[in-house]
Amino acid sequence: MDAILLITVLLFSIVVHEVAHAWQARREGDDTADKLGRITLNPLPHLDLMGSLIVPVALYFSGTGFLFGWAKPVPVNPANYREYVAGDIRVSLAGIVSNLGLALIATVLTAILVKIQGTFGSFGGALEPAFIALNYSIFINLILAFFNLIPIPPLDGSHVMAHLLPEHLAMRYRHFGQYGVLALMGIMYFVPGAFSVVLWPVLRLQGLADWFIRLWI
C-alpha cells in the first residue's frame, strides 16, 4: 500500500509540475503545449516510461532513500513569448512554484485531518492512508521543487542560469542538456552526498510543516 501511495503521489506531483509549465507558457503567449493537449491533469499525455516509471521504481527499491522522477518535457517555443527572457524564467519556475504550492496544500490538509482526528477520533484507522499520502506529498513536492532548482540542464534552474551567461557559453550550456539526465543519475549513484545540498532546505521546510501540523493537535 505504501509503495502504491508513494508512486501515485509522485506521478500526480510531476504531472502538476508539467501542467504548470504549459499553463504559464500559454499566459506568456505560446500555445504550443496547449494545442498538444498538455494542459490537463490526465497523466497519459505527460508520462515518460523512463522518468515516470522505471527510475522511480528503481530508486524506491534501491534503498537510497531518495525518490525522483520526471514526465515528458512540455514543448514550448520561447520565440512566442511576449518577453523572451522574463517569460522563459517564469515558465521555467512555474513548475517549482506548483510543487511548493502542493506541499503547502498538503500541510494544511494534514493539519485539518489532525484536528478532525482529535475531535472525532480516527474512524477506525480510515484516515491513515490519507495521512500517509499527504506526508509523502509534502516531502516529494519539496524534493521536486528544490531538485529542479539545480542548475544542470535540462532542469528548470538551468533556464535561469543560462540567461546569466554570455550567449556563446549559454548555447554550450543548453546543449549539455542532452547529457544532463545521465549526469544527474551518475551523481545520484556515485556521489550521493552531493544531494545533501538539496535535502537541507527540504528537511528544514518539512520540519516547519511538522511544527505547523503539531499546532493543531
C-alpha positions as CSV (number, residue, x, y, z in Angstrom):
1,M,0.0,0.0,0.0
2,D,2.8,2.4,0.9
3,A,4.5,1.9,-2.5
4,I,1.2,2.4,-4.4
5,L,0.6,5.7,-2.5
6,L,4.1,6.8,-2.9
7,I,4.2,6.3,-6.7
8,T,0.7,7.7,-7.1
9,V,1.6,10.9,-5.2
10,L,4.9,11.2,-7.3
11,L,3.1,10.8,-10.6
12,F,0.4,13.4,-9.6
13,S,3.1,15.8,-8.5
14,I,5.1,15.6,-11.7
15,V,2.0,15.9,-13.8
16,V,1.0,19.1,-12.0
17,H,4.6,20.3,-12.5
18,E,4.3,19.9,-16.2
19,V,0.8,21.4,-16.4
20,A,2.1,24.5,-14.6
21,H,4.8,24.9,-17.3
22,A,2.3,24.5,-20.1
23,W,-0.2,26.9,-18.4
24,Q,2.4,29.6,-17.8
25,A,3.7,29.3,-21.4
26,R,0.1,30.0,-22.6
27,R,0.0,33.0,-20.4
28,E,3.3,34.2,-21.9
29,G,1.9,34.0,-25.4
30,D,2.9,30.5,-26.5
31,D,0.1,27.9,-27.0
32,T,2.3,25.1,-28.3
33,A,1.7,22.9,-25.3
34,D,-1.9,23.8,-25.1
35,K,-2.5,22.7,-28.7
36,L,-0.8,19.4,-27.9
37,G,-3.2,18.7,-25.0
38,R,-0.6,19.2,-22.2
39,I,-2.8,21.5,-20.1
40,T,-4.6,18.5,-18.5
41,L,-4.3,16.5,-15.3
42,N,-4.9,13.3,-17.3
43,P,-1.5,11.7,-16.7
44,L,-1.3,9.8,-20.0
45,P,-0.1,12.7,-22.2
46,H,2.6,13.6,-19.7
47,L,4.1,10.2,-18.7
48,D,7.6,9.1,-19.7
49,L,8.4,5.4,-19.5
50,M,11.8,6.0,-18.0
51,G,11.2,9.0,-15.8
52,S,7.7,8.3,-14.6
53,L,8.0,4.6,-14.0
54,I,11.4,2.9,-14.3
55,V,13.5,5.4,-12.5
56,P,11.1,6.0,-9.5
57,V,10.5,2.2,-9.0
58,A,14.3,1.5,-9.2
59,L,15.0,4.3,-6.7
60,Y,12.3,3.1,-4.4
61,F,13.8,-0.4,-4.3
62,S,17.4,0.8,-4.3
63,G,17.2,1.8,-0.6
64,T,18.9,5.1,-1.3
65,G,16.1,7.0,0.5
66,F,15.9,9.3,-2.5
67,L,13.0,9.3,-4.8
68,F,12.7,11.3,-8.0
69,G,11.0,11.2,-11.4
70,W,10.0,13.3,-14.4
71,A,7.4,13.5,-17.1
72,K,7.7,14.3,-20.8
73,P,9.1,17.8,-21.1
74,V,6.4,20.3,-22.1
75,P,7.1,21.5,-25.7
76,V,7.3,25.3,-25.7
77,N,8.5,27.9,-28.2
78,P,10.1,30.8,-26.3
79,A,10.1,32.9,-29.5
80,N,6.4,33.3,-29.0
81,Y,6.8,34.8,-25.5
82,R,5.9,38.5,-25.2
83,E,9.0,38.9,-23.1
84,Y,11.6,36.3,-24.1
85,V,13.9,36.4,-21.0
86,A,11.3,37.1,-18.4
87,G,8.8,34.7,-20.0
88,D,11.4,31.9,-20.2
89,I,12.2,32.3,-16.5
90,R,8.6,32.5,-15.4
91,V,7.7,29.4,-17.4
92,S,10.7,27.5,-16.0
93,L,9.9,28.4,-12.4
94,A,6.2,27.7,-12.8
95,G,6.7,24.0,-12.1
96,I,8.7,24.7,-9.0
97,V,6.1,27.1,-7.7
98,S,3.4,24.4,-8.3
99,N,5.3,21.9,-6.3
100,L,5.8,24.3,-3.4
101,G,2.0,25.0,-3.6
102,L,1.2,21.3,-3.4
103,A,3.4,20.9,-0.4
104,L,1.7,23.8,1.3
105,I,-1.8,22.4,0.5
106,A,-0.8,19.0,1.8
107,T,0.5,20.6,5.0
108,V,-2.8,22.5,5.6
109,L,-4.9,19.4,4.8
110,T,-2.8,17.3,7.2
111,A,-3.4,19.9,9.9
112,I,-7.2,19.8,9.3
113,L,-7.2,15.9,9.4
114,V,-5.2,16.1,12.7
115,K,-7.9,18.4,14.1
116,I,-10.7,16.1,12.9
117,Q,-9.0,13.1,14.3
118,G,-8.5,14.8,17.7
119,T,-12.2,15.9,17.8
120,F,-14.0,12.9,16.3
121,G,-11.5,10.0,16.6
122,S,-9.6,8.1,14.0
123,F,-12.7,6.5,12.3
124,G,-11.2,3.0,12.8
125,G,-8.0,3.9,11.0
126,A,-9.8,5.1,7.9
127,L,-7.7,8.3,7.9
128,E,-4.4,6.5,8.0
129,P,-4.0,6.2,4.2
130,A,-4.8,10.0,3.8
131,F,-2.1,10.8,6.4
132,I,0.5,8.7,4.6
133,A,-0.4,10.2,1.2
134,L,-0.2,13.7,2.5
135,N,3.1,13.1,4.3
136,Y,4.5,11.8,1.0
137,S,3.1,14.8,-0.8
138,I,4.9,17.2,1.4
139,F,8.2,15.5,1.1
140,I,8.0,14.6,-2.6
141,N,6.9,18.1,-3.7
142,L,9.6,19.7,-1.7
143,I,12.2,17.3,-3.3
144,L,10.8,18.1,-6.8
145,A,10.9,21.9,-6.2
146,F,14.5,22.1,-4.9
147,F,15.9,19.3,-7.1
148,N,14.6,21.2,-10.2
149,L,16.4,24.3,-9.0
150,I,19.7,22.6,-9.6
151,P,21.4,24.5,-12.5
152,I,22.1,21.4,-14.6
153,P,20.3,21.3,-18.0
154,P,17.5,20.3,-18.6
155,L,16.3,21.1,-15.0
156,D,14.3,24.2,-14.5
157,G,17.1,26.1,-12.7
158,S,19.3,25.8,-15.8
159,H,17.0,28.2,-17.7
160,V,17.6,30.9,-15.1
161,M,21.4,30.2,-15.2
162,A,21.5,30.3,-19.0
163,H,20.3,33.8,-19.0
164,L,23.1,34.9,-16.7
165,L,25.8,33.6,-19.1
166,P,27.2,35.2,-22.2
167,E,25.4,34.0,-25.3
168,H,28.2,31.7,-26.6
169,L,28.5,30.0,-23.2
170,A,24.8,29.8,-22.8
171,M,24.5,27.9,-26.1
172,R,27.0,25.3,-25.0
173,Y,25.4,25.1,-21.6
174,R,22.0,24.4,-23.1
175,H,23.5,21.8,-25.5
176,F,24.7,19.9,-22.4
177,G,21.0,19.2,-21.6
178,Q,21.1,16.1,-23.8
179,Y,23.5,14.6,-21.3
180,G,22.1,16.2,-18.2
181,V,19.9,13.3,-17.1
182,L,22.8,10.8,-17.4
183,A,25.0,13.3,-15.4
184,L,22.3,13.6,-12.7
185,M,21.9,9.8,-12.4
186,G,25.6,9.4,-12.2
187,I,25.9,11.9,-9.4
188,M,22.9,10.3,-7.6
189,Y,24.6,6.9,-7.5
190,F,28.3,7.7,-7.3
191,V,28.2,11.0,-5.2
192,P,25.1,10.6,-3.0
193,G,26.4,13.1,-0.5
194,A,26.1,15.8,-3.2
195,F,22.3,15.8,-2.8
196,S,22.6,16.8,0.9
197,V,22.6,20.3,-0.6
198,V,19.1,19.6,-1.9
199,L,17.9,17.8,1.2
200,W,19.0,20.6,3.5
201,P,16.2,23.0,2.6
202,V,13.7,20.1,2.1
203,L,14.3,18.8,5.6
204,R,14.1,22.4,7.1
205,L,10.8,23.1,5.4
206,Q,9.4,19.7,6.2
207,G,10.3,20.4,9.8
208,L,8.5,23.7,9.6
209,A,5.4,21.8,8.1
210,D,5.6,19.4,11.0
211,W,5.7,22.2,13.5
212,F,2.6,23.8,11.9
213,I,0.7,20.5,12.0
214,R,1.5,19.9,15.7
215,L,-0.1,23.2,16.5
216,W,-3.5,21.6,15.6
217,I,-3.1,18.6,17.9
